[in-house]
Amino acid sequence: QVQLAESGGGLVQAGGSLRLSCAASGRTISSYTMGWFRQAPGKEREFVASIIWNGDNQYYADSVKGRFTISRDNAKSTVYLQMNSLKPEDTAVYYCTSNYRGLVYWGQGTQVTVSS
């Protein structure tokens, strides 16, 4: 089983930046696809970004493309989400996920609030 712990959320003004971290434990994640999802109040959880096991390919939702960057450090079992040019509509709880052959684990989430 994989345990995921997100950190780095907080309150930031529009146009600002935050970097989220997701520390994995329990199993090595070097073979896992890792990702970030978010859920805003009253809305469904949505995909934000993902990165394959070796970091060579990243995928982004259209709404964050060009502003967010996902990366990973397998030696540290950590995945990052660098968020720049934040907008109020980015306000949500951000969740880290791991996926290995269809087995998906979720973290508890970290709140990101962007004020206008």
Backbone as a printed PyTorch tensor [residue, N CA C, xyz], in Angstrom:
tensor([[[  0.8380,  -1.1820,   0.0000],
         [  0.0000,   0.0000,   0.0000],
         [  0.8800,   1.2420,   0.0000]],

        [[  0.3980,   2.2730,  -0.6650],
         [  1.1390,   3.5250,  -0.7630],
         [  0.4200,   4.5900,   0.0620]],

        [[  1.1560,   5.2840,   0.8930],
         [  0.5970,   6.4260,   1.6120],
         [  1.1420,   7.7000,   0.9670]],

        [[  0.2370,   8.6420,   0.7400],
         [  0.5980,   9.8950,   0.0810],
         [  0.2620,  11.0530,   1.0070]],

        [[  1.2040,  11.9670,   1.1660],
         [  0.9990,  13.1080,   2.0490],
         [  1.3170,  14.3880,   1.3010]],

        [[  0.2900,  15.1910,   1.0700],
         [  0.4790,  16.4670,   0.3730],
         [  0.8510,  17.5730,   1.3530]],

        [[  1.5760,  18.5420,   0.8620],
         [  1.9140,  19.7260,   1.6430],
         [  2.1630,  20.8880,   0.6930]],

        [[  2.2120,  22.0830,   1.2710],
         [  2.5350,  23.2600,   0.4680],
         [  1.3580,  24.1360,   0.1090]],

        [[  0.1600,  23.7120,   0.4690],
         [ -0.9930,  24.5450,   0.1830],
         [ -1.0170,  25.7870,   1.0640]],

        [[ -1.9450,  26.6890,   0.7530],
         [ -2.0590,  27.8930,   1.5490],
         [ -2.8610,  28.9550,   0.8390]],

        [[ -2.7620,  30.1610,   1.3570],
         [ -3.4670,  31.3120,   0.8040],
         [ -2.4820,  32.1740,   0.0280]],

        [[ -2.8580,  32.5210,  -1.1940],
         [ -1.9860,  33.3290,  -2.0390],
         [ -2.8420,  34.2910,  -2.8460]],

        [[ -2.2710,  35.4150,  -3.1980],
         [ -2.9980,  36.3770,  -4.0250],
         [ -2.9480,  35.9590,  -5.4920]],

        [[ -3.9250,  36.3960,  -6.2340],
         [ -3.9530,  36.1220,  -7.6710],
         [ -2.6600,  36.6040,  -8.3090]],

        [[ -2.1290,  35.7850,  -9.1960],
         [ -0.8610,  36.0860,  -9.8310],
         [  0.3350,  35.4960,  -9.1110]],

        [[  0.1140,  35.0030,  -7.9210],
         [  1.1990,  34.4330,  -7.1330],
         [  1.4910,  32.9890,  -7.4850]],

        [[  2.3880,  32.3940,  -6.6940],
         [  2.8420,  31.0280,  -6.9510],
         [  2.8210,  30.2090,  -5.6740]],

        [[  2.6580,  28.9210,  -5.8540],
         [  2.7890,  27.9460,  -4.7720],
         [  3.4180,  26.6950,  -5.3540]],

        [[  4.1220,  25.9550,  -4.5010],
         [  4.6060,  24.6480,  -4.9160],
         [  4.0710,  23.5930,  -3.9570]],

        [[  3.3230,  22.6710,  -4.5020],
         [  2.8120,  21.5580,  -3.7130],
         [  3.7900,  20.3970,  -3.7830]],

        [[  3.8700,  19.6740,  -2.6910],
         [  4.6950,  18.4610,  -2.6350],
         [  3.8170,  17.2910,  -2.2250]],

        [[  4.1760,  16.1310,  -2.7020],
         [  3.4900,  14.8900,  -2.3390],
         [  4.5510,  13.8610,  -1.9990]],

        [[  4.6460,  13.5390,  -0.7280],
         [  5.6260,  12.5580,  -0.2660],
         [  4.9670,  11.1920,  -0.1660]],

        [[  5.5640,  10.2270,  -0.8150],
         [  5.0320,   8.8680,  -0.8170],
         [  5.8230,   7.9860,   0.1380]],

        [[  5.1220,   7.0690,   0.7580],
         [  5.7670,   6.1020,   1.6410],
         [  5.0360,   4.7770,   1.5280]],

        [[  5.6520,   3.7470,   2.0480],
         [  5.0470,   2.4210,   2.0070],
         [  5.6040,   1.5620,   0.8940]],

        [[  5.7280,   2.1360,  -0.2780],
         [  6.3120,   1.4440,  -1.4190],
         [  7.0270,   2.4580,  -2.2890]],

        [[  8.0010,   1.9750,  -3.0160],
         [  8.6690,   2.8660,  -3.9520],
         [  7.7100,   3.2240,  -5.0840]],

        [[  7.7470,   4.4660,  -5.4930],
         [  6.8460,   4.9220,  -6.5470],
         [  7.5400,   5.0640,  -7.8900]],

        [[  8.7460,   4.5550,  -7.9980],
         [  9.5320,   4.7890,  -9.2180],
         [  8.8920,   4.1770, -10.4520]],

        [[  7.9740,   3.2250, -10.2740],
         [  7.2990,   2.6150, -11.4210],
         [  5.8780,   3.1430, -11.6120]],

        [[  5.4760,   4.0820, -10.7820],
         [  4.1030,   4.5590, -10.7550],
         [  3.9130,   5.8050, -11.5990]],

        [[  2.7560,   5.9250, -12.2090],
         [  2.3060,   7.2090, -12.7250],
         [  1.7490,   8.0040, -11.5470]],

        [[  2.1730,   9.2410, -11.4410],
         [  1.7180,  10.0890, -10.3470],
         [  0.9180,  11.2630, -10.9120]],

        [[ -0.0120,  11.7420, -10.1230],
         [ -0.8380,  12.8240, -10.6350],
         [ -1.3840,  13.7260,  -9.5530]],

        [[ -1.9860,  14.7930, -10.0140],
         [ -2.6800,  15.7460,  -9.1440],
         [ -4.0920,  15.9570,  -9.6690]],

        [[ -5.0330,  15.9470,  -8.7470],
         [ -6.4160,  16.2950,  -9.0260],
         [ -6.7970,  17.4250,  -8.0760]],

        [[ -7.9170,  18.0600,  -8.3500],
         [ -8.4040,  19.0900,  -7.4280],
         [ -9.9180,  19.0700,  -7.3910]],

        [[-10.4370,  19.5720,  -6.2780],
         [-11.8860,  19.6510,  -6.1210],
         [-12.2400,  20.9770,  -5.4700]],

        [[-12.9800,  21.7790,  -6.1980],
         [-13.4610,  23.0610,  -5.6900],
         [-14.8090,  22.8560,  -5.0090]],

        [[-15.1940,  23.7490,  -4.1120],
         [-16.4800,  23.6060,  -3.4190],
         [-17.6350,  23.5100,  -4.4070]],

        [[-18.4660,  22.4980,  -4.2170],
         [-19.6340,  22.3370,  -5.0640],
         [-19.3650,  21.7740,  -6.4430]],

        [[-18.1170,  21.4020,  -6.6910],
         [-17.7640,  20.8710,  -8.0120],
         [-17.1900,  19.4680,  -7.8830]],

        [[-17.1570,  18.7760,  -9.0140],
         [-16.5850,  17.4410,  -9.0320],
         [-15.0580,  17.5250,  -9.0450]],

        [[-14.4520,  16.4600,  -8.5820],
         [-13.0020,  16.3780,  -8.6200],
         [-12.5530,  16.3240, -10.0780]],

        [[-11.4930,  17.0670, -10.3930],
         [-11.0350,  17.1250, -11.7770],
         [ -9.5330,  16.8890, -11.8780]],

        [[ -9.1420,  16.3700, -13.0020],
         [ -7.7310,  16.1160, -13.3000],
         [ -6.9850,  17.4300, -13.4650]],

        [[ -5.7650,  17.4840, -12.9350],
         [ -4.9130,  18.6560, -13.0880],
         [ -3.6760,  18.3300, -13.9240]],

        [[ -2.9280,  17.3180, -13.4940],
         [ -1.6840,  16.9760, -14.1860],
         [ -1.2580,  15.5680, -13.7990]],

        [[ -0.4510,  14.9490, -14.6680],
         [  0.1250,  13.6570, -14.3470],
         [  1.5040,  13.5400, -14.9820]],

        [[  2.2740,  12.5830, -14.4650],
         [  3.6370,  12.3790, -14.9420],
         [  3.9380,  10.8880, -14.8740]],

        [[  4.5440,  10.3800, -15.9530],
         [  4.8100,   8.9450, -15.9810],
         [  6.0130,   8.6100, -15.1110]],

        [[  6.3110,   7.3300, -15.0030],
         [  7.2500,   6.8440, -14.0140],
         [  8.6280,   7.4740, -14.0940]],

        [[  9.1260,   7.7540, -15.3020],
         [ 10.4810,   8.2800, -15.4110],
         [ 10.5060,   9.7890, -15.6520]],

        [[  9.3350,  10.4170, -15.6410],
         [  9.2790,  11.8630, -15.8020],
         [  9.3630,  12.3630, -17.2280]],

        [[  9.4520,  11.4580, -18.1880],
         [  9.6400,  11.8890, -19.5730],
         [  8.3890,  12.5070, -20.1910]],

        [[  7.2350,  12.1480, -19.6840],
         [  5.9970,  12.6810, -20.2420],
         [  5.1300,  13.2480, -19.1310]],

        [[  4.5860,  14.4220, -19.3850],
         [  3.6510,  15.0590, -18.4630],
         [  2.3800,  15.4200, -19.2360]],

        [[  1.2830,  15.4250, -18.5230],
         [ -0.0050,  15.7430, -19.1220],
         [ -0.7030,  16.7630, -18.2280]],

        [[ -1.4040,  17.6870, -18.8640],
         [ -2.0340,  18.7700, -18.1140],
         [ -3.4640,  19.0190, -18.5940]],

        [[ -4.2910,  19.4410, -17.6600],
         [ -5.6020,  19.9530, -18.0310],
         [ -5.4040,  21.2520, -18.7930]],

        [[ -6.2980,  21.5210, -19.7230],
         [ -6.1780,  22.7490, -20.5090],
         [ -6.1880,  23.9890, -19.6160]],

        [[ -6.9150,  23.9160, -18.5230],
         [ -7.0760,  25.0800, -17.6580],
         [ -5.7890,  25.4740, -16.9320]],

        [[ -4.8200,  24.5650, -16.8620],
         [ -3.5770,  24.8720, -16.1360],
         [ -2.3540,  24.8360, -17.0460]],

        [[ -2.5340,  24.4380, -18.2790],
         [ -1.4050,  24.3140, -19.2010],
         [ -0.6940,  25.6520, -19.3400]],

        [[  0.6270,  25.6150, -19.2410],
         [  1.4210,  26.8280, -19.3420],
         [  1.6130,  27.5600, -18.0270]],

        [[  0.8560,  27.1750, -17.0010],
         [  0.9750,  27.8200, -15.6810],
         [  1.4830,  26.8500, -14.6150]],

        [[  1.1050,  25.5840, -14.7290],
         [  1.4870,  24.5750, -13.7440],
         [  2.5260,  23.6380, -14.3540]],

        [[  3.4200,  23.1390, -13.5030],
         [  4.4190,  22.1730, -13.9300],
         [  4.5040,  21.0420, -12.9100]],

        [[  4.3430,  19.8160, -13.3940],
         [  4.4760,  18.6480, -12.5260],
         [  5.8680,  18.0600, -12.7100]],

        [[  6.4620,  17.6130, -11.6230],
         [  7.7830,  16.9920, -11.6890],
         [  7.8760,  15.9420, -10.5870]],

        [[  8.9200,  15.1480, -10.6380],
         [  9.0690,  14.0980,  -9.6290],
         [ 10.5460,  13.8610,  -9.3430]],

        [[ 10.7860,  13.3980,  -8.1380],
         [ 12.1230,  12.9820,  -7.7220],
         [ 11.9580,  11.5880,  -7.1310]],

        [[ 12.2360,  10.5780,  -7.9230],
         [ 12.0180,   9.2070,  -7.4670],
         [ 12.9420,   8.8350,  -6.3140]],

        [[ 14.1050,   9.4270,  -6.2700],
         [ 15.0340,   9.1430,  -5.1660],
         [ 14.4550,   9.6060,  -3.8310]],

        [[ 13.6370,  10.6490,  -3.8930],
         [ 13.0050,  11.1770,  -2.6800],
         [ 11.5540,  10.7240,  -2.5480]],

        [[ 11.0890,   9.9350,  -3.4940],
         [  9.6880,   9.4760,  -3.4920],
         [  8.7290,  10.6550,  -3.3520]],

        [[  9.0000,  11.6880,  -4.0990],
         [  8.2240,  12.9170,  -3.9840],
         [  7.8400,  13.4330,  -5.3690]],

        [[  6.6230,  13.9340,  -5.4370],
         [  6.1060,  14.5570,  -6.6500],
         [  5.7640,  16.0030,  -6.3150]],

        [[  5.9740,  16.8790,  -7.2750],
         [  5.7540,  18.3060,  -7.0540],
         [  4.7620,  18.8610,  -8.0680]],

        [[  4.1020,  19.9220,  -7.6730],
         [  3.2740,  20.6790,  -8.5990],
         [  3.6010,  22.1520,  -8.3880]],

        [[  4.3390,  22.7170,  -9.3280],
         [  4.6470,  24.1400,  -9.2870],
         [  3.5090,  24.8890,  -9.9580]],

        [[  2.9060,  25.8000,  -9.2220],
         [  1.7440,  26.5250,  -9.7240],
         [  2.0850,  28.0070,  -9.7860]],

        [[  2.0940,  28.5430, -10.9870],
         [  2.3900,  29.9620, -11.2100],
         [  1.1610,  30.6680, -11.7740]],

        [[  1.1950,  31.9800, -11.7100],
         [  0.0920,  32.7990, -12.2510],
         [ -1.2590,  32.3000, -11.7580]],

        [[ -1.3390,  32.0820, -10.4740],
         [ -2.5580,  31.5090,  -9.9000],
         [ -3.7520,  32.4410, -10.0610]],

        [[ -4.9080,  31.8300, -10.2500],
         [ -6.1600,  32.5520, -10.4380],
         [ -7.1420,  32.1500,  -9.3340]],

        [[ -8.1090,  32.9890,  -9.0400],
         [ -9.1090,  32.6090,  -8.0260],
         [ -9.7920,  31.2810,  -8.3570]],

        [[ -9.9710,  30.9910,  -9.6260],
         [-10.6220,  29.7320, -10.0110],
         [ -9.7470,  28.5070,  -9.7740]],

        [[ -8.5000,  28.7050,  -9.3860],
         [ -7.6460,  27.5830,  -8.9940],
         [ -7.8850,  27.1680,  -7.5450]],

        [[ -8.6940,  27.9130,  -6.8290],
         [ -9.0050,  27.5820,  -5.4360],
         [ -9.6730,  26.2150,  -5.3530]],

        [[ -9.0960,  25.3380,  -4.5660],
         [ -9.6030,  23.9670,  -4.4560],
         [ -8.7590,  23.2070,  -3.4400]],

        [[ -9.2280,  22.0200,  -3.1050],
         [ -8.3860,  21.0550,  -2.3960],
         [ -7.6560,  20.2480,  -3.4610]],

        [[ -6.3440,  20.1720,  -3.3350],
         [ -5.5120,  19.4660,  -4.3030],
         [ -5.0940,  18.1130,  -3.7350]],

        [[ -5.3220,  17.0830,  -4.5430],
         [ -5.0400,  15.7140,  -4.1290],
         [ -3.9440,  15.1040,  -4.9960]],

        [[ -3.0690,  14.3890,  -4.3510],
         [ -2.0350,  13.6360,  -5.0420],
         [ -2.5280,  12.2080,  -5.2540]],

        [[ -2.1830,  11.6120,  -6.3900],
         [ -2.5630,  10.2270,  -6.6570],
         [ -1.3750,   9.4470,  -7.1800]],

        [[ -1.4220,   8.1460,  -6.9310],
         [ -0.4700,   7.2310,  -7.5440],
         [ -1.2730,   6.1660,  -8.2710]],

        [[ -0.7250,   5.7060,  -9.3730],
         [ -1.4220,   4.7210, -10.1950],
         [ -0.4250,   3.7080, -10.7130]],

        [[ -0.6340,   2.4620, -10.3420],
         [  0.2140,   1.3790, -10.8450],
         [ -0.6800,   0.2590, -11.3110]],

        [[ -0.7170,   0.0640, -12.6120],
         [ -1.5340,  -0.9810, -13.2230],
         [ -2.9900,  -0.8980, -12.7600]],

        [[ -3.4920,   0.3120, -12.6740],
         [ -4.8860,   0.5050, -12.3360],
         [ -5.1920,   0.5780, -10.8580]],

        [[ -4.2110,   0.3230, -10.0170],
         [ -4.4130,   0.4420,  -8.5690],
         [ -4.0690,   1.8720,  -8.1800]],

        [[ -5.0790,   2.5910,  -7.7200],
         [ -4.9300,   4.0270,  -7.4650],
         [ -5.0190,   4.3160,  -5.9750]],

        [[ -4.1010,   5.1180,  -5.5020],
         [ -4.1290,   5.6110,  -4.1290],
         [ -4.2560,   7.1280,  -4.1440]],

        [[ -4.8820,   7.6630,  -3.0900],
         [ -5.1060,   9.0950,  -2.9630],
         [ -4.5370,   9.6120,  -1.6520]],

        [[ -4.0600,  10.8490,  -1.6920],
         [ -3.6880,  11.5170,  -0.4620],
         [ -4.9010,  12.1730,   0.1660]],

        [[ -4.6870,  12.8530,   1.2990],
         [ -5.7760,  13.4930,   2.0200],
         [ -6.1040,  14.8790,   1.4750]],

        [[ -5.2040,  15.4240,   0.7100],
         [ -5.4560,  16.7200,   0.0950],
         [ -4.8520,  17.8860,   0.8500]],

        [[ -4.6030,  18.9600,   0.1230],
         [ -4.1090,  20.2040,   0.7140],
         [ -4.8780,  21.3640,   0.1010]],

        [[ -5.2950,  22.2950,   0.9350],
         [ -6.1340,  23.4040,   0.4740],
         [ -5.2820,  24.4850,  -0.1720]],

        [[ -5.7270,  24.9310,  -1.3350],
         [ -5.1340,  26.0840,  -2.0060],
         [ -6.2270,  27.1240,  -2.1810]],

        [[ -5.9870,  28.3100,  -1.6840],
         [ -6.9510,  29.3990,  -1.8040],
         [ -6.2730,  30.5830,  -2.4720]],

        [[ -6.8660,  31.0510,  -3.5610],
         [ -6.3180,  32.1760,  -4.3070],
         [ -7.2860,  33.3480,  -4.1770]],

        [[ -6.8180,  34.4170,  -3.5900],
         [ -7.6720,  35.5930,  -3.3940],
         [ -7.5210,  36.5660,  -4.5620]],

        [[ -8.5880,  37.2450,  -4.8700],
         [ -8.5750,  38.1800,  -6.0060],
         [ -8.1760,  39.5780,  -5.5710]]])
